[in-house]
Amino acid sequence: MEGLAPPEVRDAAEFTAALRELRVRTGLSYRQLERRAERAGDVLPASTLSTALSRNTLPRQQLLSAYIRACGGDDQVVQAWTDLRTALAVATVNPVDGATGVERVADPALDPAPDPAPAPDSETARDPAPAHDPASAGSATFTRRRLTVVAGVLAVVAMVVFAVVLADGNQAPAQNNAAPTSATTTTAEPALAPTSTEPSSQQPPTTTSAPQPPPQAPPVTTTTTKVVAPQPPPAQGPKDGVQRIRLAHSGLCVGEGPEPANPDRIVLGQYDCAAATPPTGLERLADGTYRIKLHNVEHGLGCATVDYGGSGNGLLLAGDYCDENRPEQRFTLEPANGGYRLRSVPGAASCIGILGGRTGSGVQLIQNPCDGQASQSFVFG
């Protein structure tokens, strides 16, 4: 029982981490733990246990006791875990002093009163300074800074407005002066005709001003229409529902059986299709991923689940209660080798296949690096 004893932990997060590590060491799935608890007379729902171990808070004491017994702990080990949980719960409610490890309680007899403030000198007494309030001082400083920023912004805006008005004022007289010059030039042309011999009483028009440039044409906007070639419709994936799931390289079907290294544990592998159980099925979820359903007559509906959260290689798959919040139960499918390559959502860089690419019955499924072989390709239906 030494391997089941609780380790030294400092808080609830380390406590639940130790509980998760305990399940890893036992090699038991949540469903197997539930069955073992039932045989011991305890109630330990797999979904409730999965949720409790995924958090960083202390589990209920009843659930903790049932869990430790299901892992193989005797009454002494169960008592050690529950005592540790109680100590952590008390420490959470009554935090202790960091230096002495004892809860700090104020004692007027042990805490001397602060020294009285020195008497103010004559100058200070005649003109006492107002009490200093850090909050109001900070607020005043913030207000002064904000007013300074606002004043700076207003000054910049005023300078911009003044520059615009000045530019408009200089431009307007130039345009007004140019208009009469153009008009005078137009009306003076009859007086300069050769038929007139008398001097004109009007001054000759001034034509020395530079001609105004013609107004610019409005920009031409060119609209280019891009013709997009029609895209082919996406390839349809396998249908939902109960169906056989075969390995492309062996033709064998996915089913449940004992793990060779741990016969007490049931995992997924490849078996002769006539004998493979339980019936398997496929469920497409709203996000485009899939769940592999296991219609077990004895234990009810379950889902294929990658061990240890699905992150990493060398992980086996086993049936467990379906939970929409567990990414290790969701898979993506992509066409490959006449079937579909299967990837778990947490282990998207890896592929599900048969251990060592073997073709014999009873070999377990495993998550490993993708190798492009048919032993990592599945046929549905």
C-alpha positions as CSV (number, residue, x, y, z in Angstrom):
1,M,0.0,0.0,0.0
2,E,3.0,2.3,0.1
3,G,2.5,3.3,-3.5
4,L,-1.1,4.5,-2.6
5,A,-0.1,6.6,0.3
6,P,-0.7,10.4,-0.1
7,P,2.4,12.5,-0.9
8,E,3.3,15.8,0.8
9,V,1.2,18.6,-0.8
10,R,0.8,22.3,0.0
11,D,-2.6,23.2,-1.5
12,A,-5.7,21.9,-3.2
13,A,-4.2,22.1,-6.7
14,E,-1.3,19.8,-5.7
15,F,-3.8,17.5,-3.9
16,T,-5.9,16.9,-7.1
17,A,-2.7,16.5,-9.1
18,A,-1.7,13.7,-6.8
19,L,-5.1,12.1,-7.3
20,R,-4.7,12.2,-11.0
21,E,-1.2,10.7,-10.7
22,L,-2.7,7.9,-8.6
23,R,-5.1,7.0,-11.4
24,V,-2.3,7.0,-13.9
25,R,-0.2,4.6,-11.7
26,T,-3.2,2.2,-11.3
27,G,-3.8,2.2,-15.1
28,L,-7.6,2.1,-14.5
29,S,-10.1,4.0,-16.6
30,Y,-12.9,6.0,-15.1
31,R,-15.4,3.3,-16.1
32,Q,-13.3,0.6,-14.5
33,L,-13.0,2.6,-11.3
34,E,-16.8,3.0,-11.2
35,R,-17.3,-0.8,-11.5
36,R,-14.7,-1.5,-8.8
37,A,-16.5,1.1,-6.5
38,E,-19.8,-0.6,-7.1
39,R,-18.3,-4.0,-6.0
40,A,-17.1,-2.3,-2.8
41,G,-20.6,-0.8,-2.1
42,D,-19.6,2.8,-3.1
43,V,-21.1,5.2,-5.6
44,L,-18.5,6.6,-7.9
45,P,-19.9,7.9,-11.3
46,A,-17.2,8.0,-13.9
47,S,-18.4,11.4,-15.2
48,T,-18.4,12.9,-11.7
49,L,-14.9,11.5,-11.0
50,S,-13.6,12.9,-14.3
51,T,-14.9,16.3,-13.5
52,A,-13.6,16.3,-9.9
53,L,-10.0,15.3,-11.0
54,S,-10.0,17.9,-13.8
55,R,-10.4,20.7,-11.2
56,N,-7.9,22.3,-8.8
57,T,-10.3,22.2,-5.8
58,L,-10.8,19.7,-3.1
59,P,-13.2,16.9,-3.9
60,R,-16.0,15.8,-1.6
61,Q,-14.8,13.5,1.2
62,Q,-17.3,10.8,0.2
63,L,-16.1,10.8,-3.4
64,L,-12.5,10.8,-2.2
65,S,-13.0,7.8,0.0
66,A,-14.7,5.8,-2.7
67,Y,-12.0,6.7,-5.2
68,I,-9.1,5.6,-3.0
69,R,-10.8,2.3,-2.2
70,A,-11.4,1.8,-6.0
71,C,-7.7,2.3,-6.6
72,G,-6.9,-0.5,-4.1
73,G,-6.4,1.4,-0.9
74,D,-7.3,-0.1,2.5
75,D,-8.9,1.7,5.4
76,Q,-5.6,3.1,6.6
77,V,-4.7,4.6,3.2
78,V,-8.2,6.0,2.9
79,Q,-7.9,7.6,6.4
80,A,-4.6,9.1,5.4
81,W,-6.0,10.8,2.3
82,T,-9.1,12.1,4.1
83,D,-7.0,13.5,7.0
84,L,-4.8,15.3,4.4
85,R,-7.9,16.7,2.7
86,T,-9.3,17.9,6.1
87,A,-6.0,19.6,6.9
88,L,-6.0,21.4,3.6
89,A,-9.6,22.5,4.0
90,V,-8.9,24.0,7.5
91,A,-5.7,25.7,6.2
92,T,-7.8,27.3,3.4
93,V,-10.4,28.7,5.8
94,N,-7.8,29.8,8.5
95,P,-4.5,30.9,6.8
96,V,-1.4,30.8,9.0
97,D,1.3,33.3,9.6
98,G,4.1,32.9,7.0
99,A,6.9,33.1,9.6
100,T,5.7,31.1,12.5
101,G,3.1,28.8,10.9
102,V,0.6,29.8,13.5
103,E,-2.7,31.6,12.9
104,R,-2.1,35.3,13.6
105,V,-4.5,36.9,16.1
106,A,-4.2,40.5,17.3
107,D,-3.5,40.8,21.1
108,P,-3.6,44.4,22.6
109,A,-1.4,43.2,25.4
110,L,1.3,42.0,23.0
111,D,1.0,44.8,20.4
112,P,2.2,48.0,22.0
113,A,0.5,51.2,21.0
114,P,2.4,53.4,18.5
115,D,4.6,56.2,19.8
116,P,2.9,59.5,20.1
117,A,3.6,62.0,17.4
118,P,6.1,64.8,18.3
119,A,4.6,68.1,19.2
120,P,4.6,70.6,16.4
121,D,7.0,73.6,16.6
122,S,5.7,77.2,16.8
123,E,5.6,77.8,13.1
124,T,3.8,74.6,12.4
125,A,1.3,75.2,15.3
126,R,0.4,78.7,13.9
127,D,-0.2,77.3,10.4
128,P,-1.1,73.6,10.6
129,A,-0.7,71.6,7.4
130,P,-3.8,69.8,6.1
131,A,-3.9,66.1,6.7
132,H,-2.3,64.1,3.9
133,D,-4.6,61.7,2.2
134,P,-2.7,59.4,-0.3
135,A,-5.9,58.7,-2.2
136,S,-6.8,62.4,-2.6
137,A,-3.2,63.2,-3.5
138,G,-3.2,60.5,-6.1
139,S,-6.5,61.8,-7.4
140,A,-5.3,65.3,-7.5
141,T,-2.1,64.3,-9.4
142,F,-4.2,62.3,-11.9
143,T,-6.5,65.3,-12.3
144,R,-3.6,67.7,-12.9
145,R,-2.1,65.4,-15.5
146,R,-5.4,65.0,-17.2
147,L,-6.0,68.8,-17.3
148,T,-2.5,69.2,-18.7
149,V,-3.1,66.7,-21.5
150,V,-6.5,68.2,-22.3
151,A,-5.0,71.7,-22.4
152,G,-2.2,70.5,-24.7
153,V,-4.7,68.9,-27.1
154,L,-6.9,72.1,-27.2
155,A,-3.8,74.1,-28.0
156,V,-2.9,71.8,-30.9
157,V,-6.5,72.0,-32.2
158,A,-6.5,75.8,-31.9
159,M,-3.2,76.0,-33.9
160,V,-4.6,73.8,-36.6
161,V,-7.8,75.8,-36.9
162,F,-5.9,79.1,-37.0
163,A,-3.6,77.7,-39.8
164,V,-6.6,76.6,-41.8
165,V,-8.4,79.9,-41.4
166,L,-5.2,81.8,-42.3
167,A,-4.7,79.7,-45.4
168,D,-8.3,80.2,-46.5
169,G,-8.0,84.0,-45.9
170,N,-4.9,84.2,-48.1
171,Q,-6.5,82.1,-50.9
172,A,-9.8,84.0,-51.0
173,P,-8.2,87.5,-51.9
174,A,-6.1,85.9,-54.6
175,Q,-9.2,84.3,-56.1
176,N,-11.2,87.6,-55.8
177,N,-8.4,89.6,-57.5
178,A,-8.0,87.0,-60.3
179,A,-11.7,87.2,-61.2
180,P,-11.8,91.0,-62.0
181,T,-8.6,90.7,-64.1
182,S,-10.1,88.0,-66.2
183,A,-13.3,90.0,-66.6
184,T,-11.4,93.2,-67.5
185,T,-9.5,91.4,-70.2
186,T,-12.6,90.1,-71.7
187,T,-14.5,93.5,-71.8
188,A,-11.4,95.4,-73.0
189,E,-11.1,93.5,-76.3
190,P,-13.5,95.8,-78.3
191,A,-11.6,98.9,-77.2
192,L,-8.4,97.5,-78.8
193,A,-10.0,96.9,-82.1
194,P,-8.3,98.7,-85.1
195,T,-11.4,100.7,-85.9
196,S,-11.0,102.8,-82.8
197,T,-8.7,105.9,-83.1
198,E,-9.4,107.7,-79.9
199,P,-7.6,106.8,-76.8
200,S,-9.5,104.8,-74.3
201,S,-10.5,106.5,-71.0
202,Q,-9.9,103.2,-69.2
203,Q,-6.5,102.0,-68.0
204,P,-5.1,99.1,-70.0
205,P,-6.0,95.8,-68.5
206,T,-3.5,94.0,-66.4
207,T,-2.5,90.7,-67.9
208,T,0.7,90.0,-66.0
209,S,-0.9,87.7,-63.4
210,A,-0.1,84.0,-64.1
211,P,-3.0,82.1,-65.6
212,Q,-4.9,79.9,-63.2
213,P,-4.5,76.1,-63.8
214,P,-7.5,74.4,-65.1
215,P,-9.5,72.4,-62.4
216,Q,-8.3,68.9,-62.0
217,A,-10.5,66.2,-63.4
218,P,-12.1,64.0,-60.8
219,P,-10.2,60.8,-60.2
220,V,-11.3,57.8,-62.3
221,T,-12.1,54.8,-60.3
222,T,-11.5,51.5,-62.1
223,T,-13.4,48.5,-60.7
224,T,-11.9,45.2,-61.5
225,T,-14.2,42.2,-61.2
226,K,-12.3,39.1,-60.3
227,V,-13.9,36.0,-61.6
228,V,-13.6,33.2,-59.0
229,A,-13.7,29.7,-60.4
230,P,-16.3,27.5,-58.8
231,Q,-14.9,25.3,-56.0
232,P,-15.7,21.7,-56.0
233,P,-18.0,20.6,-53.2
234,P,-16.3,19.3,-50.1
235,A,-15.8,15.5,-50.0
236,Q,-18.5,13.9,-47.9
237,G,-17.2,12.1,-44.9
238,P,-18.6,8.8,-43.6
239,K,-22.2,8.6,-42.4
240,D,-23.3,8.7,-38.8
241,G,-24.7,5.7,-37.0
242,V,-23.8,2.2,-36.0
243,Q,-21.3,0.7,-38.4
244,R,-18.2,-1.5,-38.6
245,I,-14.9,0.3,-38.4
246,R,-12.1,-1.7,-40.2
247,L,-8.4,-1.3,-40.4
248,A,-7.4,-0.8,-44.1
249,H,-4.3,-2.9,-43.9
250,S,-5.8,-6.0,-42.1
251,G,-9.5,-5.9,-42.8
252,L,-10.1,-6.6,-39.1
253,C,-12.7,-4.6,-37.1
254,V,-12.3,-2.3,-34.0
255,G,-13.5,-3.9,-30.8
256,E,-12.7,-4.2,-27.1
257,G,-10.3,-6.7,-25.5
258,P,-7.8,-7.1,-22.6
259,E,-4.5,-5.1,-22.7
260,P,-1.7,-7.6,-23.2
261,A,0.5,-6.0,-20.5
262,N,-2.4,-5.5,-18.1
263,P,-5.2,-8.1,-18.6
264,D,-7.4,-6.5,-16.0
265,R,-7.8,-3.4,-18.3
266,I,-10.0,-3.4,-21.4
267,V,-8.7,-1.4,-24.4
268,L,-9.6,-1.0,-28.0
269,G,-7.9,-3.1,-30.7
270,Q,-8.5,-5.0,-33.9
271,Y,-10.4,-8.3,-34.0
272,D,-12.2,-10.6,-36.4
273,C,-15.3,-8.7,-37.6
274,A,-17.6,-11.7,-36.8
275,A,-16.5,-11.6,-33.1
276,A,-15.6,-7.9,-32.5
277,T,-17.7,-6.3,-29.8
278,P,-19.2,-4.0,-28.8
279,P,-21.0,-2.6,-31.9
280,T,-19.3,0.6,-33.0
281,G,-20.7,3.8,-34.4
282,L,-19.8,7.3,-35.6
283,E,-21.2,10.6,-34.5
284,R,-20.4,13.9,-36.3
285,L,-20.4,16.9,-34.0
286,A,-21.3,20.5,-34.8
287,D,-17.6,21.6,-35.1
288,G,-16.9,18.9,-37.7
289,T,-15.2,16.5,-35.4
290,Y,-16.3,12.9,-34.7
291,R,-16.9,10.7,-31.7
292,I,-16.6,6.9,-31.9
293,K,-19.5,5.4,-30.0
294,L,-19.3,2.0,-28.2
295,H,-22.7,0.4,-27.8
296,N,-21.9,-1.9,-24.9
297,V,-24.8,-4.1,-23.8
298,E,-23.4,-4.5,-20.2
299,H,-22.1,-1.0,-19.5
300,G,-24.3,1.2,-21.8
301,L,-23.1,3.8,-24.3
302,G,-19.5,4.8,-24.2
303,C,-16.9,6.7,-26.3
304,A,-13.4,5.8,-27.5
305,T,-11.0,7.8,-25.3
306,V,-7.3,8.4,-25.8
307,D,-5.4,7.8,-22.5
308,Y,-4.0,10.7,-20.4
309,G,-5.9,13.5,-22.1
310,G,-4.8,12.5,-25.6
311,S,-1.6,14.6,-25.7
312,G,1.5,12.7,-26.7
313,N,2.5,9.4,-28.4
314,G,2.4,5.8,-27.4
315,L,-1.1,6.2,-25.9
316,L,-3.7,3.5,-26.0
317,L,-7.5,3.9,-26.4
318,A,-10.2,2.6,-24.1
319,G,-14.0,3.0,-23.8
320,D,-15.3,5.5,-21.2
321,Y,-18.4,7.5,-20.5
322,C,-19.1,10.1,-23.2
323,D,-18.4,13.7,-22.2
324,E,-18.7,16.6,-24.6
325,N,-16.1,18.5,-22.6
326,R,-13.4,15.9,-23.1
327,P,-11.3,16.6,-26.3
328,E,-9.6,13.2,-26.0
329,Q,-12.9,11.7,-27.2
330,R,-13.1,13.9,-30.4
331,F,-11.4,13.0,-33.7
332,T,-10.8,14.4,-37.1
333,L,-11.0,12.4,-40.3
334,E,-9.1,12.9,-43.5
335,P,-9.0,10.7,-46.6
336,A,-5.9,8.4,-46.9
337,N,-5.0,5.0,-48.3
338,G,-8.6,4.2,-49.5
339,G,-10.0,5.1,-46.0
340,Y,-9.6,7.8,-43.5
341,R,-6.7,8.9,-41.3
342,L,-7.9,9.3,-37.7
343,R,-6.4,12.1,-35.4
344,S,-7.5,13.0,-31.9
345,V,-8.1,16.7,-31.2
346,P,-5.4,17.0,-28.5
347,G,-2.9,14.8,-30.5
348,A,-3.5,16.4,-33.9
349,A,0.1,16.0,-34.9
350,S,-0.2,12.2,-34.5
351,C,-2.4,9.4,-35.9
352,I,-4.4,6.5,-34.5
353,G,-3.4,3.1,-35.8
354,I,-2.4,-0.4,-34.9
355,L,0.6,-1.0,-32.7
356,G,3.6,-1.9,-34.9
357,G,1.4,-2.1,-38.0
358,R,0.6,-5.8,-37.1
359,T,-2.1,-7.7,-38.8
360,G,-3.0,-10.2,-36.1
361,S,-6.2,-10.2,-34.1
362,G,-6.0,-8.7,-30.6
363,V,-3.4,-6.0,-31.3
364,Q,-4.4,-2.7,-29.6
365,L,-5.0,0.7,-31.2
366,I,-2.3,3.3,-30.3
367,Q,-1.6,7.0,-31.0
368,N,1.8,7.4,-32.6
369,P,3.5,9.7,-35.2
370,C,1.9,9.5,-38.6
371,D,3.8,7.2,-41.0
372,G,1.4,7.2,-44.0
373,Q,0.9,3.5,-43.8
374,A,-2.4,1.6,-44.3
375,S,-2.1,0.5,-40.7
376,Q,-3.2,4.1,-39.8
377,S,-6.1,4.1,-42.1
378,F,-9.7,3.2,-41.2
379,V,-12.7,2.2,-43.4
380,F,-16.2,3.0,-42.1
381,G,-19.4,1.1,-43.0
